[in-house]
């Protein structure tokens, strides 16, 4: 539980065929407590929403959720999105058009830390190549591994 509340953030700001392919990755540890830890992940999935599914990764079972939304350049930005990254996320939208966003979250129990879970998230803006970017993140998650000290 020593890592609970920590978050690492990674941002890719690139272009493909002239189109912005910005992607934001965050990796964090959250403490959800012993009650959630005692439940099977399959029991937790329905409570988290219709898009949440149970998936198997090489490191074990995980919950996966995908959501779609909009990021309005004229409105307040989500607190979780650092201000210096906001411009890149909004780069693909016009001044009066909200940027379409897609987010995928994986939640998986941290071994030997009862009640702690890794929350690994991906977010991208724009409509071009969204499914391909999500598929790329899903492929990256199949390579997720714990350090040998865990």
N, C-alpha and C positions, 0 to 999 in steps of 0.2 A: 504494500500500500504506500510505500515511500514515494512512488512516482505519481500518485493520484493528483490530478489537477494540472499536470504538465502537458504542454502541447508543442509539437514541432510543426512548422509550416514550410511548405515548398511550393514555389510558383514557377510555372513554365510560361514564358511569354515569347511565343514563336509564331511564324506564319507558314502556311502551306498553300501554295498556289495563289498567294496574295491575300488569303483569308486569315484573320486572326485565329489561332488555335490555342488560346490561353487556357491553362488548367491549373487548378489550385488543389493541393493535397495537404491534409492535416492528419497528424497522428497524435493521439492523446490517450491518457489513462484516466478512467473515471471510476470512482468507488460507488457502487450501487447497493452495497450492503449484503448481509448474509441471506436475507429473505429471497432476493432475486437470484442469488448464487445457488440456492437450494433447488430452484425450479429448472426443469429441462428447457433448453432454448426453444424447443418446439411449442412449449406452453406459453412462452413470452411473446412469440412472434405475432399472434392475432391481436394482442393488446397494443402493439406498436403501429398498427395500420395495415391496410389491405396490400400495400406494396412490399411489406416485409415478408421475406421468405427465409427458410432454413437452408443453408448451403454447406457443403463439406469442402474444407480447405485441407491441404496437406498437414497443417498444424492442428486440425480438429474442426468441430462444428462452429458455425458463425451465423449471425443474422445479417441479412443483406436487405437494404431498403433503397428504392429509387424514387426521387420526387422531382417534379418540374415546377418552375416558378418564374417570376419576373423580377428584375432588378431595375427599378425606376430611377433614371438619372436625376430626376428632379426631386425625389423624395429622400427621406432619411435612409442611410445605408445600414445594413445589419451590423450590429456591434462586432460580430465575429469576422467581418471583412475589414482588414486594415485599410485605412484611407489611401495609402500610396498604391494599393493594388486596385482600387475602385476604378480608376481611369482605364486601366487595361481591360477590366471586365466589361466596361461600357463602350469600349472602342468599336465594337461591331454594330452598335445601334445608333440610330439617328437621334437628334436632340429631343424629339417628341415621342420616341418609340422606346418602350421598356426593353431591356435586354432579356432575352429568354435564358433561363438558367436551368441546368440539370445537376442534380446532386445524387451521389451514391454513398451510402454509409455501410460499413461493416462493423459489427459489434461482436467481439469474441472474448471469452474468459481468459484472464491472465493465469497461467499455470502457477500453482503454489501460492497464490495471493487471493484467498477466498473473498469474494465480493468485488474484486477489481476486474475491470474489463478494458480492453483496448478498443478505442473508437477510431477507425481509420476512414477518412472521408475524402471524397473527390468532388470537385465542382468545376463546371465549365459554363461559359456563356456563349450565346449565339446558337444558330440552328444548323450551321454547316458541320457535317461529320460528327454530330453528337453521338449517334449510336456507335460509331467507330472509336471515338474517344472513351466512351463508357466500356466498350469491349476491351480496349487496351488496359484500362484500370483493372478490370476483372482478371485479365491475364497476369498483371503485376501482382495481384493478391494471391494468385496460386503459388507465387514464389515467396510469400511472406513466411518468415521463420523467427523463432525466438532465439535470443542469444543462448549460448551453451550454459551460461550460469543460471538460467531460470529453471 
